[in-house]
Amino acid sequence: MNLQHTQLLVSVRNCAEIAPAITGGCEILDFKDPARGALGQVDESTLEMVLEYCQQSSVTIPLSMALGELCEWKTEQKSLKFPSEIAYLKLGFSQCSESRLWVKEWRNLIQSIEESSGHQHQWIAVAYADWKRADSLSPFEILEAASENRCAGLLIDTFSKQNGRLLDLLSPDFLSEFIELARSRELIVALAGSLQIQDLEILADLGPDIIGIRGAACLGHSRTSEIQESAVRTFRKQMNFRQKSMQSG
């Protein structure tokens, strides 16, 4: 049982979704395009607009951004520059299970981005609960690599959004062991993957550093719908309730 405060991360895709996310109780604002997959990267024009919005609106909570999959960086031309306002950069490793060079390629990408940007970011390595479907590495393999690769933390998410949620795919015992090992390596842990309010009873007991949502924050709980302030507030309120229940009892 972990009694520390768990932060709520909400993934938004455009400027219109920022205010509802923050007003609802979001503590980390994440930029992601859900139409492009689990870690869909927003395009450059969208990134410019959301950052300008955050500056004009004096947004002070930490900012995060999904960078897609490592394999995509080998086949697509992408900008290597990311502003210092973005605290966390998330990267996944689908289609890397057979590669012997993925850690080296990952390290080289980090170096290239930070040299181009002129500053360091806090990197979040993304492991998938359905890693075999993603042709990725297991969460524990990614944890080992992250601890050796100057990462700030790890996120466990689901690669496919049609084949089970986080707690359908991984047991509480698995997640508890993962969190304990990550903490022993001084890595923060975020959990996501089509999470719903009813999952908070189990998640509160696990005590991750961050819980990430998209679908649960949207109209009709559809990750491709718009963020609703009321949905975010309801989720955050239940998080608070579960955490207080753990502390009192």
DOBAFI-713132 format. One record per residue (C-alpha): residue number from 1; residue in one letter; chain; x, y, z. Coordinates in pm, 1 decimal, always signed. Layout:
{seq->NUM	type->a	mol->A	X->X	Y->Y	Z->Z}
...
This chain:
{seq->1	type->m	mol->A	X->+0.0	Y->+0.0	Z->+0.0}
{seq->2	type->n	mol->A	X->+132.8	Y->+341.9	Z->-97.5}
{seq->3	type->l	mol->A	X->-8.5	Y->+655.8	Z->+59.4}
{seq->4	type->q	mol->A	X->+160.9	Y->+921.9	Z->-149.9}
{seq->5	type->h	mol->A	X->-37.0	Y->+1166.2	Z->-362.8}
{seq->6	type->t	mol->A	X->-108.1	Y->+1043.1	Z->-714.6}
{seq->7	type->q	mol->A	X->-122.2	Y->+1306.7	Z->-987.5}
{seq->8	type->l	mol->A	X->-379.1	Y->+1307.1	Z->-1266.4}
{seq->9	type->l	mol->A	X->-252.2	Y->+1339.3	Z->-1624.2}
{seq->10	type->v	mol->A	X->-504.1	Y->+1421.0	Z->-1896.7}
{seq->11	type->s	mol->A	X->-416.9	Y->+1389.7	Z->-2265.4}
{seq->12	type->v	mol->A	X->-550.0	Y->+1668.5	Z->-2488.1}
{seq->13	type->r	mol->A	X->-530.8	Y->+1702.0	Z->-2864.7}
{seq->14	type->n	mol->A	X->-593.0	Y->+2074.0	Z->-2922.2}
{seq->15	type->c	mol->A	X->-640.7	Y->+2414.5	Z->-2758.7}
{seq->16	type->a	mol->A	X->-1014.0	Y->+2366.3	Z->-2704.2}
{seq->17	type->e	mol->A	X->-950.9	Y->+2075.5	Z->-2468.6}
{seq->18	type->i	mol->A	X->-698.5	Y->+2247.3	Z->-2242.5}
{seq->19	type->a	mol->A	X->-933.7	Y->+2457.3	Z->-2027.6}
{seq->20	type->p	mol->A	X->-1179.1	Y->+2171.2	Z->-1953.8}
{seq->21	type->a	mol->A	X->-888.8	Y->+1945.0	Z->-1856.3}
{seq->22	type->i	mol->A	X->-729.8	Y->+2196.9	Z->-1619.8}
{seq->23	type->t	mol->A	X->-1054.3	Y->+2325.3	Z->-1468.8}
{seq->24	type->g	mol->A	X->-1161.1	Y->+1966.9	Z->-1408.3}
{seq->25	type->g	mol->A	X->-853.3	Y->+1895.5	Z->-1199.8}
{seq->26	type->c	mol->A	X->-578.4	Y->+1782.9	Z->-1434.8}
{seq->27	type->e	mol->A	X->-232.5	Y->+1812.0	Z->-1274.6}
{seq->28	type->i	mol->A	X->-18.2	Y->+1721.2	Z->-1576.5}
{seq->29	type->l	mol->A	X->-126.2	Y->+1835.1	Z->-1923.1}
{seq->30	type->d	mol->A	X->-30.4	Y->+1591.0	Z->-2196.5}
{seq->31	type->f	mol->A	X->-38.0	Y->+1658.3	Z->-2570.2}
{seq->32	type->k	mol->A	X->-136.1	Y->+1359.1	Z->-2782.3}
{seq->33	type->d	mol->A	X->-329.3	Y->+1284.0	Z->-3101.4}
{seq->34	type->p	mol->A	X->-551.9	Y->+981.3	Z->-3023.2}
{seq->35	type->a	mol->A	X->-625.1	Y->+932.0	Z->-3392.8}
{seq->36	type->r	mol->A	X->-259.7	Y->+839.8	Z->-3444.9}
{seq->37	type->g	mol->A	X->-241.5	Y->+556.9	Z->-3195.7}
{seq->38	type->a	mol->A	X->-160.1	Y->+502.3	Z->-2831.0}
{seq->39	type->l	mol->A	X->+119.6	Y->+760.0	Z->-2839.9}
{seq->40	type->g	mol->A	X->+11.5	Y->+963.4	Z->-3140.8}
{seq->41	type->q	mol->A	X->+225.9	Y->+1274.3	Z->-3177.1}
{seq->42	type->v	mol->A	X->+48.7	Y->+1603.9	Z->-3246.1}
{seq->43	type->d	mol->A	X->+167.7	Y->+1784.1	Z->-3557.1}
{seq->44	type->e	mol->A	X->+398.2	Y->+2085.0	Z->-3539.9}
{seq->45	type->s	mol->A	X->+126.8	Y->+2343.9	Z->-3601.7}
{seq->46	type->t	mol->A	X->-89.8	Y->+2199.7	Z->-3322.8}
{seq->47	type->l	mol->A	X->+207.6	Y->+2197.5	Z->-3087.3}
{seq->48	type->e	mol->A	X->+276.3	Y->+2562.9	Z->-3161.6}
{seq->49	type->m	mol->A	X->-86.8	Y->+2655.1	Z->-3096.9}
{seq->50	type->v	mol->A	X->-123.7	Y->+2465.2	Z->-2769.8}
{seq->51	type->l	mol->A	X->+201.8	Y->+2606.2	Z->-2634.9}
{seq->52	type->e	mol->A	X->+97.2	Y->+2959.2	Z->-2729.5}
{seq->53	type->y	mol->A	X->-238.9	Y->+2899.7	Z->-2560.1}
{seq->54	type->c	mol->A	X->-65.3	Y->+2775.6	Z->-2244.6}
{seq->55	type->q	mol->A	X->+159.9	Y->+3080.6	Z->-2239.0}
{seq->56	type->q	mol->A	X->-124.7	Y->+3327.6	Z->-2291.7}
{seq->57	type->s	mol->A	X->-339.7	Y->+3151.1	Z->-2031.6}
{seq->58	type->s	mol->A	X->-54.4	Y->+3133.7	Z->-1778.5}
{seq->59	type->v	mol->A	X->-75.5	Y->+2755.3	Z->-1749.3}
{seq->60	type->t	mol->A	X->+161.6	Y->+2653.6	Z->-1471.2}
{seq->61	type->i	mol->A	X->+110.9	Y->+2276.8	Z->-1440.6}
{seq->62	type->p	mol->A	X->+373.9	Y->+2047.7	Z->-1599.1}
{seq->63	type->l	mol->A	X->+342.9	Y->+1976.1	Z->-1970.3}
{seq->64	type->s	mol->A	X->+396.0	Y->+1639.4	Z->-2134.8}
{seq->65	type->m	mol->A	X->+403.3	Y->+1517.2	Z->-2493.1}
{seq->66	type->a	mol->A	X->+378.3	Y->+1183.4	Z->-2672.3}
{seq->67	type->l	mol->A	X->+643.6	Y->+1127.2	Z->-2939.6}
{seq->68	type->g	mol->A	X->+501.0	Y->+811.2	Z->-3092.0}
{seq->69	type->e	mol->A	X->+712.9	Y->+499.1	Z->-3135.6}
{seq->70	type->l	mol->A	X->+1089.9	Y->+469.3	Z->-3170.5}
{seq->71	type->c	mol->A	X->+1043.5	Y->+281.1	Z->-3499.0}
{seq->72	type->e	mol->A	X->+856.7	Y->+578.2	Z->-3648.1}
{seq->73	type->w	mol->A	X->+1158.2	Y->+801.4	Z->-3597.1}
{seq->74	type->k	mol->A	X->+1357.1	Y->+579.3	Z->-3832.5}
{seq->75	type->t	mol->A	X->+1105.2	Y->+603.8	Z->-4116.8}
{seq->76	type->e	mol->A	X->+949.7	Y->+950.6	Z->-4082.1}
{seq->77	type->q	mol->A	X->+1100.5	Y->+1297.0	Z->-4107.8}
{seq->78	type->k	mol->A	X->+1025.4	Y->+1469.2	Z->-3779.2}
{seq->79	type->s	mol->A	X->+1145.3	Y->+1785.8	Z->-3613.7}
{seq->80	type->l	mol->A	X->+1404.4	Y->+1720.3	Z->-3343.9}
{seq->81	type->k	mol->A	X->+1336.9	Y->+2047.6	Z->-3161.2}
{seq->82	type->f	mol->A	X->+1105.8	Y->+2061.0	Z->-2861.4}
{seq->83	type->p	mol->A	X->+1069.3	Y->+2366.0	Z->-2636.2}
{seq->84	type->s	mol->A	X->+1185.0	Y->+2359.6	Z->-2276.8}
{seq->85	type->e	mol->A	X->+827.1	Y->+2423.7	Z->-2159.0}
{seq->86	type->i	mol->A	X->+755.9	Y->+2055.4	Z->-2221.3}
{seq->87	type->a	mol->A	X->+881.5	Y->+1878.3	Z->-1911.4}
{seq->88	type->y	mol->A	X->+809.9	Y->+1518.4	Z->-2011.1}
{seq->89	type->l	mol->A	X->+863.0	Y->+1340.3	Z->-2342.6}
{seq->90	type->k	mol->A	X->+708.6	Y->+993.2	Z->-2384.8}
{seq->91	type->l	mol->A	X->+830.8	Y->+733.0	Z->-2630.7}
{seq->92	type->g	mol->A	X->+709.5	Y->+380.1	Z->-2707.1}
{seq->93	type->f	mol->A	X->+891.3	Y->+75.1	Z->-2839.0}
{seq->94	type->s	mol->A	X->+649.4	Y->-120.1	Z->-3056.5}
{seq->95	type->q	mol->A	X->+813.0	Y->-331.0	Z->-3329.9}
{seq->96	type->c	mol->A	X->+1134.9	Y->-343.8	Z->-3128.4}
{seq->97	type->s	mol->A	X->+1115.7	Y->-693.4	Z->-2979.5}
{seq->98	type->e	mol->A	X->+1352.5	Y->-847.8	Z->-3234.6}
{seq->99	type->s	mol->A	X->+1594.5	Y->-556.2	Z->-3247.9}
{seq->100	type->r	mol->A	X->+1930.1	Y->-580.6	Z->-3076.3}
{seq->101	type->l	mol->A	X->+1993.1	Y->-211.3	Z->-3132.0}
{seq->102	type->w	mol->A	X->+1679.1	Y->-53.0	Z->-2987.5}
{seq->103	type->v	mol->A	X->+1848.7	Y->+76.0	Z->-2671.3}
{seq->104	type->k	mol->A	X->+2132.4	Y->+228.9	Z->-2873.8}
{seq->105	type->e	mol->A	X->+1885.5	Y->+383.6	Z->-3121.1}
{seq->106	type->w	mol->A	X->+1681.1	Y->+520.3	Z->-2831.5}
{seq->107	type->r	mol->A	X->+1988.7	Y->+670.0	Z->-2669.5}
{seq->108	type->n	mol->A	X->+2091.7	Y->+827.2	Z->-3000.3}
{seq->109	type->l	mol->A	X->+1744.6	Y->+978.3	Z->-3046.4}
{seq->110	type->i	mol->A	X->+1752.3	Y->+1130.9	Z->-2697.8}
{seq->111	type->q	mol->A	X->+2092.3	Y->+1280.9	Z->-2772.6}
{seq->112	type->s	mol->A	X->+1981.1	Y->+1417.9	Z->-3111.0}
{seq->113	type->i	mol->A	X->+1665.5	Y->+1577.6	Z->-2971.4}
{seq->114	type->e	mol->A	X->+1841.3	Y->+1736.7	Z->-2675.9}
{seq->115	type->e	mol->A	X->+2128.8	Y->+1865.4	Z->-2888.8}
{seq->116	type->s	mol->A	X->+1882.1	Y->+2016.3	Z->-3137.9}
{seq->117	type->s	mol->A	X->+1660.2	Y->+2158.7	Z->-2863.2}
{seq->118	type->g	mol->A	X->+1950.2	Y->+2291.1	Z->-2656.8}
{seq->119	type->h	mol->A	X->+1823.9	Y->+2148.9	Z->-2327.1}
{seq->120	type->q	mol->A	X->+1738.9	Y->+1826.2	Z->-2148.9}
{seq->121	type->h	mol->A	X->+1391.9	Y->+1681.9	Z->-2100.0}
{seq->122	type->q	mol->A	X->+1255.0	Y->+1430.2	Z->-1854.9}
{seq->123	type->w	mol->A	X->+1210.4	Y->+1113.8	Z->-2058.5}
{seq->124	type->i	mol->A	X->+930.8	Y->+866.8	Z->-1994.4}
{seq->125	type->a	mol->A	X->+978.1	Y->+517.1	Z->-2135.9}
{seq->126	type->v	mol->A	X->+647.6	Y->+360.0	Z->-2235.6}
{seq->127	type->a	mol->A	X->+586.7	Y->-10.7	Z->-2180.4}
{seq->128	type->y	mol->A	X->+273.4	Y->-178.9	Z->-2308.1}
{seq->129	type->a	mol->A	X->+49.1	Y->-408.2	Z->-2106.2}
{seq->130	type->d	mol->A	X->-18.3	Y->-588.6	Z->-2436.5}
{seq->131	type->w	mol->A	X->+348.7	Y->-585.1	Z->-2534.8}
{seq->132	type->k	mol->A	X->+330.3	Y->-902.3	Z->-2744.6}
{seq->133	type->r	mol->A	X->+56.2	Y->-753.1	Z->-2961.1}
{seq->134	type->a	mol->A	X->+268.2	Y->-438.5	Z->-2993.9}
{seq->135	type->d	mol->A	X->+576.8	Y->-646.7	Z->-3079.6}
{seq->136	type->s	mol->A	X->+747.6	Y->-458.5	Z->-2798.7}
{seq->137	type->l	mol->A	X->+956.6	Y->-552.8	Z->-2496.5}
{seq->138	type->s	mol->A	X->+806.8	Y->-657.7	Z->-2164.8}
{seq->139	type->p	mol->A	X->+754.1	Y->-386.5	Z->-1902.2}
{seq->140	type->f	mol->A	X->+1038.4	Y->-525.2	Z->-1691.8}
{seq->141	type->e	mol->A	X->+1279.2	Y->-522.7	Z->-1988.6}
{seq->142	type->i	mol->A	X->+1192.2	Y->-160.5	Z->-2058.5}
{seq->143	type->l	mol->A	X->+1230.7	Y->-77.2	Z->-1689.6}
{seq->144	type->e	mol->A	X->+1585.1	Y->-215.0	Z->-1692.2}
{seq->145	type->a	mol->A	X->+1673.1	Y->-13.5	Z->-2002.6}
{seq->146	type->a	mol->A	X->+1511.7	Y->+302.0	Z->-1864.3}
{seq->147	type->s	mol->A	X->+1711.8	Y->+281.2	Z->-1542.8}
{seq->148	type->e	mol->A	X->+2031.5	Y->+278.1	Z->-1749.9}
{seq->149	type->n	mol->A	X->+1923.9	Y->+544.3	Z->-1997.7}
{seq->150	type->r	mol->A	X->+1873.4	Y->+859.0	Z->-1786.5}
{seq->151	type->c	mol->A	X->+1495.3	Y->+832.5	Z->-1776.9}
{seq->152	type->a	mol->A	X->+1275.2	Y->+1012.7	Z->-1527.1}
{seq->153	type->g	mol->A	X->+1017.8	Y->+737.4	Z->-1525.5}
{seq->154	type->l	mol->A	X->+799.5	Y->+482.8	Z->-1696.4}
{seq->155	type->l	mol->A	X->+444.1	Y->+461.5	Z->-1821.8}
{seq->156	type->i	mol->A	X->+252.3	Y->+137.4	Z->-1862.9}
{seq->157	type->d	mol->A	X->-22.3	Y->+184.7	Z->-2122.5}
{seq->158	type->t	mol->A	X->-218.4	Y->-29.2	Z->-2366.8}
{seq->159	type->f	mol->A	X->-108.5	Y->-39.1	Z->-2730.3}
{seq->160	type->s	mol->A	X->-440.4	Y->-156.3	Z->-2872.5}
{seq->161	type->k	mol->A	X->-752.4	Y->+15.8	Z->-2744.9}
{seq->162	type->q	mol->A	X->-979.9	Y->-268.0	Z->-2861.8}
{seq->163	type->n	mol->A	X->-828.2	Y->-565.3	Z->-2681.8}
{seq->164	type->g	mol->A	X->-855.4	Y->-502.5	Z->-2311.5}
{seq->165	type->r	mol->A	X->-783.9	Y->-235.4	Z->-2056.7}
{seq->166	type->l	mol->A	X->-479.7	Y->-215.1	Z->-1830.5}
{seq->167	type->l	mol->A	X->-631.7	Y->-418.4	Z->-1547.5}
{seq->168	type->d	mol->A	X->-767.4	Y->-677.5	Z->-1791.6}
{seq->169	type->l	mol->A	X->-414.4	Y->-743.3	Z->-1912.3}
{seq->170	type->l	mol->A	X->-195.7	Y->-708.1	Z->-1602.1}
{seq->171	type->s	mol->A	X->-271.0	Y->-824.0	Z->-1249.2}
{seq->172	type->p	mol->A	X->-242.5	Y->-598.2	Z->-943.2}
{seq->173	type->d	mol->A	X->+44.0	Y->-820.5	Z->-822.0}
{seq->174	type->f	mol->A	X->+233.2	Y->-764.7	Z->-1148.2}
{seq->175	type->l	mol->A	X->+182.1	Y->-389.5	Z->-1127.5}
{seq->176	type->s	mol->A	X->+275.9	Y->-376.7	Z->-759.6}
{seq->177	type->e	mol->A	X->+602.1	Y->-560.4	Z->-826.3}
{seq->178	type->f	mol->A	X->+674.2	Y->-331.5	Z->-1120.9}
{seq->179	type->i	mol->A	X->+611.9	Y->-15.4	Z->-917.7}
{seq->180	type->e	mol->A	X->+826.0	Y->-139.6	Z->-630.3}
{seq->181	type->l	mol->A	X->+1118.6	Y->-219.7	Z->-860.6}
{seq->182	type->a	mol->A	X->+1087.3	Y->+112.4	Z->-1045.1}
{seq->183	type->r	mol->A	X->+1088.4	Y->+303.4	Z->-717.6}
{seq->184	type->s	mol->A	X->+1400.7	Y->+117.0	Z->-609.0}
{seq->185	type->r	mol->A	X->+1562.7	Y->+260.7	Z->-924.5}
{seq->186	type->e	mol->A	X->+1429.2	Y->+610.1	Z->-840.9}
{seq->187	type->l	mol->A	X->+1193.8	Y->+610.2	Z->-1139.8}
{seq->188	type->i	mol->A	X->+845.8	Y->+758.6	Z->-1130.2}
{seq->189	type->v	mol->A	X->+562.0	Y->+534.0	Z->-1249.5}
{seq->190	type->a	mol->A	X->+254.1	Y->+631.4	Z->-1448.8}
{seq->191	type->l	mol->A	X->-34.6	Y->+396.6	Z->-1526.4}
{seq->192	type->a	mol->A	X->-279.8	Y->+436.8	Z->-1814.1}
{seq->193	type->g	mol->A	X->-471.9	Y->+220.9	Z->-2057.2}
{seq->194	type->s	mol->A	X->-845.7	Y->+285.1	Z->-2099.4}
{seq->195	type->l	mol->A	X->-878.7	Y->+336.6	Z->-1725.4}
{seq->196	type->q	mol->A	X->-1223.5	Y->+386.9	Z->-1575.6}
{seq->197	type->i	mol->A	X->-1347.3	Y->+520.6	Z->-1243.9}
{seq->198	type->q	mol->A	X->-1410.2	Y->+171.2	Z->-1107.7}
{seq->199	type->d	mol->A	X->-1039.1	Y->+92.9	Z->-1154.8}
{seq->200	type->l	mol->A	X->-945.6	Y->+350.2	Z->-891.6}
{seq->201	type->e	mol->A	X->-1015.8	Y->+114.2	Z->-602.6}
{seq->202	type->i	mol->A	X->-729.4	Y->-107.9	Z->-718.7}
{seq->203	type->l	mol->A	X->-509.5	Y->+175.0	Z->-846.4}
{seq->204	type->a	mol->A	X->-530.6	Y->+363.2	Z->-516.0}
{seq->205	type->d	mol->A	X->-389.5	Y->+60.2	Z->-338.8}
{seq->206	type->l	mol->A	X->-103.6	Y->+37.7	Z->-590.4}
{seq->207	type->g	mol->A	X->-21.9	Y->+406.3	Z->-547.1}
{seq->208	type->p	mol->A	X->+140.4	Y->+501.9	Z->-879.7}
{seq->209	type->d	mol->A	X->+291.7	Y->+847.8	Z->-906.8}
{seq->210	type->i	mol->A	X->+65.3	Y->+936.9	Z->-1199.5}
{seq->211	type->i	mol->A	X->-261.9	Y->+810.3	Z->-1345.0}
{seq->212	type->g	mol->A	X->-318.3	Y->+901.2	Z->-1709.3}
{seq->213	type->i	mol->A	X->-654.4	Y->+923.0	Z->-1883.7}
{seq->214	type->r	mol->A	X->-800.5	Y->+1019.5	Z->-2217.8}
{seq->215	type->g	mol->A	X->-1120.8	Y->+821.5	Z->-2275.2}
{seq->216	type->a	mol->A	X->-1243.1	Y->+861.7	Z->-1916.5}
{seq->217	type->a	mol->A	X->-1209.1	Y->+1238.8	Z->-1959.9}
{seq->218	type->c	mol->A	X->-1410.8	Y->+1250.2	Z->-2282.0}
{seq->219	type->l	mol->A	X->-1774.9	Y->+1277.5	Z->-2380.1}
{seq->220	type->g	mol->A	X->-1924.1	Y->+929.0	Z->-2372.5}
{seq->221	type->h	mol->A	X->-1590.4	Y->+790.0	Z->-2252.1}
{seq->222	type->s	mol->A	X->-1476.1	Y->+778.6	Z->-2615.6}
{seq->223	type->r	mol->A	X->-1108.6	Y->+873.3	Z->-2655.1}
{seq->224	type->t	mol->A	X->-1180.3	Y->+1036.7	Z->-2991.4}
{seq->225	type->s	mol->A	X->-1454.3	Y->+1261.5	Z->-2847.3}
{seq->226	type->e	mol->A	X->-1393.0	Y->+1597.6	Z->-2679.7}
{seq->227	type->i	mol->A	X->-1260.8	Y->+1640.8	Z->-2326.1}
{seq->228	type->q	mol->A	X->-1538.1	Y->+1721.0	Z->-2077.6}
{seq->229	type->e	mol->A	X->-1466.3	Y->+1923.6	Z->-1765.8}
{seq->230	type->s	mol->A	X->-1730.9	Y->+1731.5	Z->-1571.3}
{seq->231	type->a	mol->A	X->-1575.7	Y->+1395.7	Z->-1663.8}
{seq->232	type->v	mol->A	X->-1230.8	Y->+1508.9	Z->-1550.7}
{seq->233	type->r	mol->A	X->-1373.0	Y->+1651.8	Z->-1228.2}
{seq->234	type->t	mol->A	X->-1563.8	Y->+1331.6	Z->-1150.1}
{seq->235	type->f	mol->A	X->-1252.4	Y->+1120.7	Z->-1204.4}
{seq->236	type->r	mol->A	X->-1033.3	Y->+1352.0	Z->-995.3}
{seq->237	type->k	mol->A	X->-1293.7	Y->+1361.5	Z->-717.4}
{seq->238	type->q	mol->A	X->-1299.5	Y->+981.7	Z->-703.6}
{seq->239	type->m	mol->A	X->-918.3	Y->+974.0	Z->-698.0}
{seq->240	type->n	mol->A	X->-923.8	Y->+1206.2	Z->-397.3}
{seq->241	type->f	mol->A	X->-1187.8	Y->+993.4	Z->-225.4}
{seq->242	type->r	mol->A	X->-990.5	Y->+673.0	Z->-275.8}
{seq->243	type->q	mol->A	X->-667.2	Y->+829.9	Z->-155.5}
{seq->244	type->k	mol->A	X->-832.6	Y->+968.8	Z->+157.8}
{seq->245	type->s	mol->A	X->-992.4	Y->+631.1	Z->+224.1}
{seq->246	type->m	mol->A	X->-650.8	Y->+466.4	Z->+205.4}
{seq->247	type->q	mol->A	X->-497.9	Y->+722.4	Z->+440.6}
{seq->248	type->s	mol->A	X->-774.5	Y->+687.5	Z->+697.0}
{seq->249	type->g	mol->A	X->-790.9	Y->+326.1	Z->+692.7}
